[in-house]
Amino acid sequence: MNEFEQMYREVILDHYKNPRGHGVLEHADAEADGQNPLCGDEVSIYVAFGEDGETIDEVKFSGRGCAISQAATSMLTEMVQGRTATEVASLDKEELLEEIGIPLTPVRLKCAVLGLTTLKIALHKAKGTPLPEGIGDLELN
Ligand code: FES
């Protein structure tokens, strides 16, 4: 492992141990529960919009899962704060993967995008926009 990978690993571990945005929003404007069918791990996402009904004012998550799924969701809550629902609903997963910064196997990739996919579903549901094709084979509630 090179120095950079080591650094990224430490950042991931820190997000896992001290998740940002962990919790529940009681009166969320958008929310969804997602489950990774491979392992059964779950993430619930809650979003509150600003006064314009479009800007992501607050985002929280709860759930249980592996370090990558929880850390990636924690990173995500920081990434999307202040951005618009429309923009985030079509966010390229590469942006999150860059933030994670270490190469991931296909199985781990599903862990990494669990929170992102759940967030996108929450936003599409709230906005009444159709879910994009192939948004992920999550089990939805
Ligand atoms: Fe379940 Fe990673 S092993 S989300």
Backbone and ligand atoms as CSV (ligand in chain L), in Angstrom:
chain,resi,resn,atom,element,x,y,z
A,1,MET,N,N,0.840,-1.190,0.000
A,1,MET,CA,C,0.000,0.000,0.000
A,1,MET,C,C,0.884,1.253,0.000
A,2,ASN,N,N,0.585,2.200,-0.881
A,2,ASN,CA,C,1.422,3.397,-0.872
A,2,ASN,C,C,0.906,4.411,0.163
A,3,GLU,N,N,1.682,5.476,0.260
A,3,GLU,CA,C,1.400,6.486,1.280
A,3,GLU,C,C,-0.003,7.087,1.140
A,4,PHE,N,N,-0.399,7.318,-0.146
A,4,PHE,CA,C,-1.702,7.934,-0.373
A,4,PHE,C,C,-2.832,7.002,0.033
A,5,GLU,N,N,-2.679,5.730,-0.333
A,5,GLU,CA,C,-3.729,4.778,0.038
A,5,GLU,C,C,-3.853,4.687,1.554
A,6,GLN,N,N,-2.727,4.727,2.199
A,6,GLN,CA,C,-2.717,4.678,3.663
A,6,GLN,C,C,-3.485,5.877,4.239
A,7,MET,N,N,-3.235,7.038,3.631
A,7,MET,CA,C,-3.903,8.256,4.095
A,7,MET,C,C,-5.418,8.144,3.880
A,8,TYR,N,N,-5.798,7.673,2.685
A,8,TYR,CA,C,-7.231,7.524,2.403
A,8,TYR,C,C,-7.871,6.537,3.360
A,9,ARG,N,N,-7.160,5.462,3.646
A,9,ARG,CA,C,-7.697,4.470,4.574
A,9,ARG,C,C,-7.955,5.081,5.944
A,10,GLU,N,N,-7.031,5.929,6.357
A,10,GLU,CA,C,-7.215,6.564,7.665
A,10,GLU,C,C,-8.430,7.487,7.662
A,11,VAL,N,N,-8.629,8.201,6.554
A,11,VAL,CA,C,-9.795,9.091,6.448
A,11,VAL,C,C,-11.079,8.256,6.496
A,12,ILE,N,N,-11.092,7.147,5.779
A,12,ILE,CA,C,-12.274,6.269,5.764
A,12,ILE,C,C,-12.570,5.767,7.175
A,13,LEU,N,N,-11.539,5.334,7.853
A,13,LEU,CA,C,-11.703,4.819,9.205
A,13,LEU,C,C,-12.236,5.894,10.154
A,14,ASP,N,N,-11.755,7.106,9.939
A,14,ASP,CA,C,-12.220,8.203,10.781
A,14,ASP,C,C,-13.712,8.471,10.551
A,15,HIS,N,N,-14.123,8.444,9.282
A,15,HIS,CA,C,-15.556,8.646,8.982
A,15,HIS,C,C,-16.389,7.502,9.557
A,16,TYR,N,N,-15.825,6.312,9.539
A,16,TYR,CA,C,-16.559,5.159,10.072
A,16,TYR,C,C,-16.726,5.293,11.585
A,17,LYS,N,N,-15.655,5.688,12.237
A,17,LYS,CA,C,-15.701,5.774,13.700
A,17,LYS,C,C,-16.450,7.014,14.189
A,18,ASN,N,N,-16.327,8.087,13.424
A,18,ASN,CA,C,-16.986,9.360,13.806
A,18,ASN,C,C,-17.850,9.852,12.654
A,19,PRO,N,N,-18.923,9.130,12.371
A,19,PRO,CA,C,-19.706,9.496,11.190
A,19,PRO,C,C,-20.279,10.905,11.275
A,20,ARG,N,N,-20.130,11.661,10.181
A,20,ARG,CA,C,-20.731,12.995,10.110
A,20,ARG,C,C,-22.185,12.786,9.677
A,21,GLY,N,N,-23.028,13.629,10.157
A,21,GLY,CA,C,-24.423,13.554,9.717
A,21,GLY,C,C,-25.130,12.292,10.164
A,22,HIS,N,N,-24.695,11.707,11.283
A,22,HIS,CA,C,-25.367,10.498,11.728
A,22,HIS,C,C,-26.595,10.882,12.540
A,23,GLY,N,N,-27.725,10.270,12.270
A,23,GLY,CA,C,-28.940,10.563,13.023
A,23,GLY,C,C,-30.160,10.496,12.130
A,24,VAL,N,N,-31.235,11.017,12.660
A,24,VAL,CA,C,-32.527,10.950,11.972
A,24,VAL,C,C,-33.107,12.358,11.948
A,25,LEU,N,N,-33.732,12.740,10.829
A,25,LEU,CA,C,-34.464,14.011,10.794
A,25,LEU,C,C,-35.939,13.678,10.924
A,26,GLU,N,N,-36.548,14.176,11.966
A,26,GLU,CA,C,-37.940,13.809,12.234
A,26,GLU,C,C,-38.898,14.257,11.127
A,27,HIS,N,N,-38.715,15.478,10.632
A,27,HIS,CA,C,-39.647,15.970,9.610
A,27,HIS,C,C,-38.903,16.172,8.296
A,28,ALA,N,N,-38.361,15.095,7.798
A,28,ALA,CA,C,-37.552,15.177,6.584
A,28,ALA,C,C,-38.433,15.490,5.377
A,29,ASP,N,N,-37.882,16.281,4.445
A,29,ASP,CA,C,-38.589,16.545,3.183
A,29,ASP,C,C,-38.410,15.386,2.213
A,30,ALA,N,N,-37.317,14.659,2.393
A,30,ALA,CA,C,-37.056,13.504,1.518
A,30,ALA,C,C,-36.425,12.424,2.374
A,31,GLU,N,N,-36.861,11.205,2.169
A,31,GLU,CA,C,-36.200,10.108,2.874
A,31,GLU,C,C,-36.385,8.794,2.142
A,32,ALA,N,N,-35.448,7.880,2.366
A,32,ALA,CA,C,-35.542,6.553,1.763
A,32,ALA,C,C,-34.687,5.591,2.572
A,33,ASP,N,N,-35.056,4.317,2.467
A,33,ASP,CA,C,-34.268,3.252,3.083
A,33,ASP,C,C,-33.731,2.382,1.958
A,34,GLY,N,N,-32.464,2.081,2.028
A,34,GLY,CA,C,-31.877,1.203,1.013
A,34,GLY,C,C,-31.163,0.048,1.681
A,35,GLN,N,N,-31.159,-1.071,0.966
A,35,GLN,CA,C,-30.501,-2.247,1.513
A,35,GLN,C,C,-29.627,-2.863,0.437
A,36,ASN,N,N,-28.440,-3.230,0.806
A,36,ASN,CA,C,-27.577,-3.945,-0.135
A,36,ASN,C,C,-27.982,-5.415,-0.112
A,37,PRO,N,N,-28.545,-5.914,-1.219
A,37,PRO,CA,C,-29.067,-7.278,-1.208
A,37,PRO,C,C,-27.974,-8.337,-1.023
A,38,LEU,N,N,-26.733,-7.960,-1.263
A,38,LEU,CA,C,-25.643,-8.940,-1.123
A,38,LEU,C,C,-25.383,-9.294,0.343
A,39,CYS,N,N,-25.582,-8.329,1.226
A,39,CYS,CA,C,-25.191,-8.550,2.621
A,39,CYS,C,C,-26.297,-8.208,3.608
A,40,GLY,N,N,-27.330,-7.501,3.128
A,40,GLY,CA,C,-28.433,-7.120,4.019
A,40,GLY,C,C,-28.182,-5.840,4.786
A,41,ASP,N,N,-27.037,-5.206,4.566
A,41,ASP,CA,C,-26.763,-3.954,5.273
A,41,ASP,C,C,-27.714,-2.860,4.805
A,42,GLU,N,N,-28.025,-1.967,5.722
A,42,GLU,CA,C,-29.060,-0.962,5.449
A,42,GLU,C,C,-28.597,0.447,5.751
A,43,VAL,N,N,-29.111,1.373,4.953
A,43,VAL,CA,C,-28.874,2.788,5.219
A,43,VAL,C,C,-30.197,3.521,5.004
A,44,SER,N,N,-30.537,4.389,5.934
A,44,SER,CA,C,-31.687,5.278,5.753
A,44,SER,C,C,-31.157,6.689,5.654
A,45,ILE,N,N,-31.722,7.455,4.722
A,45,ILE,CA,C,-31.256,8.827,4.518
A,45,ILE,C,C,-32.422,9.794,4.694
A,46,TYR,N,N,-32.120,10.907,5.320
A,46,TYR,CA,C,-33.125,11.941,5.575
A,46,TYR,C,C,-32.573,13.279,5.093
A,47,VAL,N,N,-33.411,14.008,4.367
A,47,VAL,CA,C,-32.956,15.287,3.813
A,47,VAL,C,C,-33.964,16.379,4.160
A,48,ALA,N,N,-33.447,17.530,4.537
A,48,ALA,CA,C,-34.298,18.720,4.700
A,48,ALA,C,C,-33.853,19.743,3.660
A,49,PHE,N,N,-34.809,20.306,2.949
A,49,PHE,CA,C,-34.502,21.330,1.953
A,49,PHE,C,C,-34.563,22.712,2.588
A,50,GLY,N,N,-33.865,23.626,1.969
A,50,GLY,CA,C,-33.937,25.023,2.400
A,50,GLY,C,C,-35.251,25.649,1.960
A,51,GLU,N,N,-35.361,26.968,2.149
A,51,GLU,CA,C,-36.618,27.650,1.854
A,51,GLU,C,C,-37.025,27.564,0.397
A,52,ASP,N,N,-36.040,27.427,-0.480
A,52,ASP,CA,C,-36.356,27.324,-1.906
A,52,ASP,C,C,-36.898,25.943,-2.283
A,53,GLY,N,N,-36.925,25.025,-1.319
A,53,GLY,CA,C,-37.457,23.689,-1.587
A,53,GLY,C,C,-36.566,22.875,-2.510
A,54,GLU,N,N,-35.337,23.275,-2.668
A,54,GLU,CA,C,-34.456,22.639,-3.651
A,54,GLU,C,C,-33.031,22.442,-3.113
A,55,THR,N,N,-32.581,23.393,-2.328
A,55,THR,CA,C,-31.215,23.284,-1.804
A,55,THR,C,C,-31.196,22.337,-0.604
A,56,ILE,N,N,-30.200,21.459,-0.586
A,56,ILE,CA,C,-30.085,20.524,0.527
A,56,ILE,C,C,-29.491,21.267,1.722
A,57,ASP,N,N,-30.341,21.422,2.718
A,57,ASP,CA,C,-29.973,22.202,3.885
A,57,ASP,C,C,-29.330,21.309,4.934
A,58,GLU,N,N,-29.913,20.139,5.079
A,58,GLU,CA,C,-29.414,19.213,6.090
A,58,GLU,C,C,-29.622,17.792,5.581
A,59,VAL,N,N,-28.660,16.934,5.873
A,59,VAL,CA,C,-28.824,15.534,5.476
A,59,VAL,C,C,-28.250,14.651,6.579
A,60,LYS,N,N,-29.032,13.657,6.951
A,60,LYS,CA,C,-28.593,12.739,8.010
A,60,LYS,C,C,-28.808,11.304,7.550
A,61,PHE,N,N,-28.106,10.403,8.205
A,61,PHE,CA,C,-28.297,8.994,7.860
A,61,PHE,C,C,-28.212,8.122,9.099
A,62,SER,N,N,-28.871,6.986,9.009
A,62,SER,CA,C,-28.740,5.977,10.046
A,62,SER,C,C,-28.610,4.642,9.334
A,63,GLY,N,N,-28.219,3.635,10.052
A,63,GLY,CA,C,-28.109,2.328,9.422
A,63,GLY,C,C,-27.011,1.511,10.037
A,64,ARG,N,N,-26.788,0.370,9.422
A,64,ARG,CA,C,-25.702,-0.479,9.908
A,64,ARG,C,C,-25.068,-1.145,8.701
A,65,GLY,N,N,-23.780,-1.293,8.798
A,65,GLY,CA,C,-23.108,-1.908,7.668
A,65,GLY,C,C,-21.606,-1.855,7.838
A,66,CYS,N,N,-20.943,-2.257,6.796
A,66,CYS,CA,C,-19.484,-2.343,6.826
A,66,CYS,C,C,-18.871,-0.942,6.861
A,67,ALA,N,N,-17.590,-0.902,7.126
A,67,ALA,CA,C,-16.881,0.375,7.232
A,67,ALA,C,C,-17.012,1.199,5.956
A,68,ILE,N,N,-16.920,0.561,4.798
A,68,ILE,CA,C,-16.967,1.323,3.544
A,68,ILE,C,C,-18.346,1.944,3.350
A,69,SER,N,N,-19.405,1.172,3.580
A,69,SER,CA,C,-20.748,1.722,3.345
A,69,SER,C,C,-21.029,2.882,4.296
A,70,GLN,N,N,-20.634,2.735,5.544
A,70,GLN,CA,C,-20.941,3.777,6.522
A,70,GLN,C,C,-20.039,4.995,6.329
A,71,ALA,N,N,-18.780,4.756,6.046
A,71,ALA,CA,C,-17.853,5.873,5.841
A,71,ALA,C,C,-18.217,6.633,4.567
A,72,ALA,N,N,-18.559,5.907,3.512
A,72,ALA,CA,C,-18.904,6.566,2.243
A,72,ALA,C,C,-20.163,7.411,2.418
A,73,THR,N,N,-21.120,6.920,3.207
A,73,THR,CA,C,-22.347,7.687,3.422
A,73,THR,C,C,-22.042,8.926,4.254
A,74,SER,N,N,-21.156,8.775,5.216
A,74,SER,CA,C,-20.731,9.924,6.021
A,74,SER,C,C,-20.071,10.985,5.124
A,75,MET,N,N,-19.180,10.554,4.248
A,75,MET,CA,C,-18.520,11.490,3.320
A,75,MET,C,C,-19.558,12.167,2.434
A,76,LEU,N,N,-20.520,11.382,2.011
A,76,LEU,CA,C,-21.569,11.888,1.132
A,76,LEU,C,C,-22.348,13.025,1.782
A,77,THR,N,N,-22.651,12.887,3.058
A,77,THR,CA,C,-23.441,13.934,3.722
A,77,THR,C,C,-22.680,15.265,3.682
A,78,GLU,N,N,-21.367,15.201,3.748
A,78,GLU,CA,C,-20.576,16.440,3.665
A,78,GLU,C,C,-20.538,16.979,2.234
A,79,MET,N,N,-20.476,16.048,1.279
A,79,MET,CA,C,-20.359,16.444,-0.129
A,79,MET,C,C,-21.586,17.160,-0.668
A,80,VAL,N,N,-22.762,16.760,-0.187
A,80,VAL,CA,C,-23.988,17.236,-0.834
A,80,VAL,C,C,-24.626,18.436,-0.140
A,81,GLN,N,N,-24.127,18.740,1.039
A,81,GLN,CA,C,-24.670,19.874,1.791
A,81,GLN,C,C,-24.590,21.145,0.952
A,82,GLY,N,N,-25.707,21.859,0.821
A,82,GLY,CA,C,-25.704,23.125,0.088
A,82,GLY,C,C,-25.858,22.980,-1.417
A,83,ARG,N,N,-25.898,21.751,-1.908
A,83,ARG,CA,C,-26.104,21.569,-3.349
A,83,ARG,C,C,-27.590,21.370,-3.622
A,84,THR,N,N,-27.971,21.448,-4.891
A,84,THR,CA,C,-29.399,21.330,-5.178
A,84,THR,C,C,-29.808,19.861,-5.308
A,85,ALA,N,N,-31.084,19.606,-5.021
A,85,ALA,CA,C,-31.612,18.252,-5.116
A,85,ALA,C,C,-31.447,17.715,-6.540
A,86,THR,N,N,-31.697,18.574,-7.517
A,86,THR,CA,C,-31.619,18.140,-8.913
A,86,THR,C,C,-30.202,17.704,-9.258
A,87,GLU,N,N,-29.246,18.489,-8.813
A,87,GLU,CA,C,-27.842,18.178,-9.092
A,87,GLU,C,C,-27.442,16.855,-8.427
A,88,VAL,N,N,-27.819,16.694,-7.177
A,88,VAL,CA,C,-27.397,15.509,-6.433
A,88,VAL,C,C,-28.139,14.261,-6.924
A,89,ALA,N,N,-29.373,14.444,-7.386
A,89,ALA,CA,C,-30.142,13.298,-7.877
A,89,ALA,C,C,-29.467,12.656,-9.085
A,90,SER,N,N,-28.593,13.413,-9.755
A,90,SER,CA,C,-27.891,12.814,-10.897
A,90,SER,C,C,-26.370,12.864,-10.694
A,91,LEU,N,N,-25.953,12.917,-9.458
A,91,LEU,CA,C,-24.520,12.992,-9.145
A,91,LEU,C,C,-23.779,11.760,-9.698
A,92,ASP,N,N,-22.674,12.006,-10.333
A,92,ASP,CA,C,-21.868,10.906,-10.861
A,92,ASP,C,C,-21.189,10.185,-9.694
A,93,LYS,N,N,-21.357,8.874,-9.652
A,93,LYS,CA,C,-20.779,8.152,-8.514
A,93,LYS,C,C,-19.261,8.282,-8.458
A,94,GLU,N,N,-18.664,8.608,-9.609
A,94,GLU,CA,C,-17.202,8.786,-9.629
A,94,GLU,C,C,-16.757,9.875,-8.655
A,95,GLU,N,N,-17.620,10.870,-8.482
A,95,GLU,CA,C,-17.248,11.964,-7.573
A,95,GLU,C,C,-17.067,11.433,-6.149
A,96,LEU,N,N,-17.964,10.546,-5.756
A,96,LEU,CA,C,-17.851,9.941,-4.427
A,96,LEU,C,C,-16.655,8.981,-4.374
A,97,LEU,N,N,-16.474,8.225,-5.444
A,97,LEU,CA,C,-15.372,7.255,-5.447
A,97,LEU,C,C,-14.021,7.954,-5.377
A,98,GLU,N,N,-13.957,9.135,-6.011
A,98,GLU,CA,C,-12.717,9.922,-5.919
A,98,GLU,C,C,-12.440,10.332,-4.485
A,99,GLU,N,N,-13.493,10.704,-3.811
A,99,GLU,CA,C,-13.384,11.115,-2.410
A,99,GLU,C,C,-12.897,9.937,-1.549
A,100,ILE,N,N,-13.399,8.757,-1.867
A,100,ILE,CA,C,-12.980,7.560,-1.117
A,100,ILE,C,C,-11.506,7.266,-1.412
A,101,GLY,N,N,-11.152,7.381,-2.672
A,101,GLY,CA,C,-9.746,7.441,-3.039
A,101,GLY,C,C,-8.956,6.151,-3.108
A,102,ILE,N,N,-9.549,5.027,-2.734
A,102,ILE,CA,C,-8.800,3.770,-2.850
A,102,ILE,C,C,-9.519,2.852,-3.833
A,103,PRO,N,N,-8.773,2.015,-4.531
A,103,PRO,CA,C,-9.424,1.108,-5.479
A,103,PRO,C,C,-10.335,0.117,-4.753
A,104,LEU,N,N,-11.510,-0.135,-5.342
A,104,LEU,CA,C,-12.484,-1.017,-4.690
A,104,LEU,C,C,-12.849,-2.177,-5.609
A,105,THR,N,N,-13.031,-3.339,-5.047
A,105,THR,CA,C,-13.503,-4.491,-5.822
A,105,THR,C,C,-14.986,-4.274,-6.140
A,106,PRO,N,N,-15.545,-4.997,-7.117
A,106,PRO,CA,C,-16.964,-4.812,-7.448
A,106,PRO,C,C,-17.889,-4.982,-6.246
A,107,VAL,N,N,-17.591,-5.908,-5.361
A,107,VAL,CA,C,-18.429,-6.109,-4.180
A,107,VAL,C,C,-18.365,-4.887,-3.273
A,108,ARG,N,N,-17.153,-4.378,-3.083
A,108,ARG,CA,C,-16.957,-3.192,-2.237
A,108,ARG,C,C,-17.567,-1.933,-2.865
A,109,LEU,N,N,-17.612,-1.939,-4.184
A,109,LEU,CA,C,-18.216,-0.819,-4.908
A,109,LEU,C,C,-19.687,-0.694,-4.537
A,110,LYS,N,N,-20.357,-1.821,-4.410
A,110,LYS,CA,C,-21.775,-1.802,-4.008
A,110,LYS,C,C,-21.915,-1.235,-2.602
A,111,CYS,N,N,-20.960,-1.563,-1.728
A,111,CYS,CA,C,-20.971,-0.996,-0.373
A,111,CYS,C,C,-20.831,0.522,-0.470
A,112,ALA,N,N,-19.914,0.956,-1.322
A,112,ALA,CA,C,-19.578,2.385,-1.386
A,112,ALA,C,C,-20.737,3.223,-1.905
A,113,VAL,N,N,-21.543,2.665,-2.804
A,113,VAL,CA,C,-22.618,3.483,-3.390
A,113,VAL,C,C,-23.978,3.265,-2.717
A,114,LEU,N,N,-24.014,2.463,-1.672
A,114,LEU,CA,C,-25.298,2.211,-0.997
A,114,LEU,C,C,-25.962,3.520,-0.535
A,115,GLY,N,N,-25.203,4.359,0.128
A,115,GLY,CA,C,-25.759,5.630,0.627
A,115,GLY,C,C,-26.137,6.553,-0.515
A,116,LEU,N,N,-25.282,6.637,-1.516
A,116,LEU,CA,C,-25.544,7.532,-2.650
A,116,LEU,C,C,-26.819,7.120,-3.378
A,117,THR,N,N,-26.947,5.838,-3.630
A,117,THR,CA,C,-28.136,5.370,-4.342
A,117,THR,C,C,-29.389,5.633,-3.512
A,118,THR,N,N,-29.295,5.393,-2.227
A,118,THR,CA,C,-30.441,5.633,-1.347
A,118,THR,C,C,-30.797,7.123,-1.334
A,119,LEU,N,N,-29.778,7.962,-1.294
A,119,LEU,CA,C,-30.027,9.413,-1.322
A,119,LEU,C,C,-30.705,9.822,-2.629
A,120,LYS,N,N,-30.224,9.291,-3.738
A,120,LYS,CA,C,-30.830,9.642,-5.031
A,120,LYS,C,C,-32.297,9.231,-5.066
A,121,ILE,N,N,-32.571,8.050,-4.525
A,121,ILE,CA,C,-33.954,7.569,-4.509
A,121,ILE,C,C,-34.820,8.496,-3.645
A,122,ALA,N,N,-34.295,8.896,-2.495
A,122,ALA,CA,C,-35.033,9.814,-1.620
A,122,ALA,C,C,-35.360,11.103,-2.371
A,123,LEU,N,N,-34.394,11.632,-3.104
A,123,LEU,CA,C,-34.598,12.902,-3.811
A,123,LEU,C,C,-35.586,12.742,-4.959
A,124,HIS,N,N,-35.451,11.669,-5.713
A,124,HIS,CA,C,-36.392,11.454,-6.822
A,124,HIS,C,C,-37.815,11.265,-6.303
A,125,LYS,N,N,-37.935,10.530,-5.194
A,125,LYS,CA,C,-39.268,10.328,-4.608
A,125,LYS,C,C,-39.867,11.668,-4.180
A,126,ALA,N,N,-39.059,12.482,-3.527
A,126,ALA,CA,C,-39.553,13.768,-3.017
A,126,ALA,C,C,-39.941,14.706,-4.150
A,127,LYS,N,N,-39.189,14.640,-5.240
A,127,LYS,CA,C,-39.433,15.551,-6.355
A,127,LYS,C,C,-40.435,14.984,-7.354
A,128,GLY,N,N,-40.756,13.707,-7.181
A,128,GLY,CA,C,-41.695,13.076,-8.109
A,128,GLY,C,C,-41.106,12.833,-9.481
A,129,THR,N,N,-39.787,12.775,-9.554
A,129,THR,CA,C,-39.135,12.515,-10.848
A,129,THR,C,C,-38.867,11.015,-10.973
A,130,PRO,N,N,-38.895,10.495,-12.192
A,130,PRO,CA,C,-38.708,9.051,-12.345
A,130,PRO,C,C,-37.290,8.615,-11.974
A,131,LEU,N,N,-37.188,7.438,-11.381
A,131,LEU,CA,C,-35.862,6.910,-11.052
A,131,LEU,C,C,-35.132,6.571,-12.332
A,132,PRO,N,N,-33.878,6.958,-12.458
A,132,PRO,CA,C,-33.126,6.619,-13.657
A,132,PRO,C,C,-32.963,5.104,-13.776
A,133,GLU,N,N,-32.863,4.653,-15.007
A,133,GLU,CA,C,-32.610,3.228,-15.274
A,133,GLU,C,C,-31.334,2.818,-14.564
A,134,GLY,N,N,-31.333,1.608,-14.053
A,134,GLY,CA,C,-30.102,1.054,-13.490
A,134,GLY,C,C,-29.569,1.837,-12.311
A,135,ILE,N,N,-30.452,2.431,-11.541
A,135,ILE,CA,C,-29.978,3.227,-10.398
A,135,ILE,C,C,-29.342,2.322,-9.351
A,136,GLY,N,N,-29.505,1.076,-9.503
A,136,GLY,CA,C,-28.894,0.162,-8.541
A,136,GLY,C,C,-29.890,-0.906,-8.210
A,137,ASP,N,N,-29.375,-2.067,-7.876
A,137,ASP,CA,C,-30.317,-3.147,-7.571
A,137,ASP,C,C,-30.505,-3.245,-6.060
A,138,LEU,N,N,-30.780,-2.099,-5.473
A,138,LEU,CA,C,-31.038,-2.102,-4.035
A,138,LEU,C,C,-32.437,-2.625,-3.784
A,139,GLU,N,N,-32.626,-3.125,-2.592
A,139,GLU,CA,C,-33.989,-3.430,-2.192
A,139,GLU,C,C,-34.543,-2.175,-1.544
A,140,LEU,N,N,-35.692,-1.765,-2.027
A,140,LEU,CA,C,-36.206,-0.468,-1.593
A,140,LEU,C,C,-37.411,-0.629,-0.679
A,141,ASN,N,N,-37.512,0.330,0.210
A,141,ASN,CA,C,-38.699,0.375,1.070
A,141,ASN,C,C,-39.338,1.735,0.918
L,1,FES,FE1,FE,-22.679,-4.787,3.431
L,1,FES,FE2,FE,-20.601,-3.484,2.708
L,1,FES,S1,S,-20.653,-5.542,3.351
L,1,FES,S2,S,-22.634,-2.787,2.625
